[in-house]
Amino acid sequence: MVDAERVVSYEDMLNVIMQPEKVIIDVRNPDEIIATGKIPSSINVPSGGRRSGQLSLEGGVAHEECCDEFYRDCG
């Protein structure tokens, strides 16, 4: 069940997108983003990814692997 107090409306999200001090973390899976579109300025960290919860900086995961897992352009 979703806690209604934690749900952000479309209008609220439009306001947050324009605030560079705010960070938007999109937990949808990549197929959902492809189907519905990316939230501008968001960072995608899929909650149900193939290795969800298994990446750890302490575990010595390579920088490139983290970028691949979270679909980021890490430069």
C-alpha positions as CSV (number, residue, x, y, z in Angstrom):
1,M,0.0,0.0,0.0
2,V,1.3,3.5,-0.9
3,D,1.5,6.2,1.8
4,A,-0.5,9.1,0.3
5,E,1.7,11.6,2.1
6,R,4.7,10.3,0.1
7,V,3.1,10.6,-3.3
8,V,4.1,13.6,-5.3
9,S,1.6,15.2,-7.7
10,Y,2.4,16.1,-11.3
11,E,2.2,19.8,-10.4
12,D,4.6,19.3,-7.4
13,M,7.1,17.5,-9.6
14,L,7.0,20.3,-12.2
15,N,8.1,22.7,-9.5
16,V,10.8,20.4,-8.2
17,I,12.3,19.9,-11.6
18,M,13.1,23.6,-11.8
19,Q,15.0,23.6,-8.4
20,P,18.6,22.6,-9.0
21,E,19.2,22.1,-5.2
22,K,16.6,19.3,-5.3
23,V,17.5,15.7,-6.3
24,I,14.8,13.6,-8.0
25,I,15.4,9.8,-7.7
26,D,13.3,7.8,-10.1
27,V,13.0,4.2,-8.9
28,R,11.1,2.9,-11.9
29,N,12.6,0.1,-13.9
30,P,14.1,1.0,-17.3
31,D,11.2,-0.6,-19.3
32,E,8.8,1.8,-17.4
33,I,10.9,4.8,-18.3
34,I,11.0,3.7,-22.0
35,A,7.2,3.3,-21.9
36,T,6.3,6.5,-20.1
37,G,9.3,8.8,-20.5
38,K,12.2,10.1,-18.4
39,I,11.6,12.7,-15.7
40,P,13.8,15.7,-16.6
41,S,16.9,16.1,-14.3
42,S,16.1,12.8,-12.5
43,I,18.5,10.1,-11.5
44,N,17.3,6.6,-12.3
45,V,18.0,4.0,-9.5
46,P,15.7,1.1,-10.3
47,S,14.2,-0.5,-7.2
48,G,13.6,-3.9,-8.9
49,G,16.8,-4.2,-11.0
50,R,18.6,-7.4,-11.6
51,R,21.1,-6.7,-8.9
52,S,18.9,-4.4,-6.8
53,G,20.4,-3.9,-3.4
54,Q,23.5,-5.8,-4.2
55,L,25.9,-3.0,-5.2
56,S,28.1,-1.7,-2.5
57,L,31.0,0.6,-2.6
58,E,32.5,-1.5,0.2
59,G,32.3,-4.5,-2.0
60,G,34.7,-3.0,-4.5
61,V,32.3,-2.6,-7.4
62,A,33.9,-0.9,-10.3
63,H,32.8,2.7,-11.2
64,E,31.8,1.6,-14.7
65,E,29.7,-1.2,-13.3
66,C,27.8,1.2,-11.1
67,C,27.3,3.5,-14.1
68,D,26.0,0.6,-16.2
69,E,23.7,-0.6,-13.4
70,F,22.1,2.8,-12.8
71,Y,22.1,3.9,-16.5
72,R,24.2,7.0,-15.9
73,D,26.7,8.7,-18.1
74,C,29.6,8.9,-15.7
75,G,32.0,10.5,-18.2
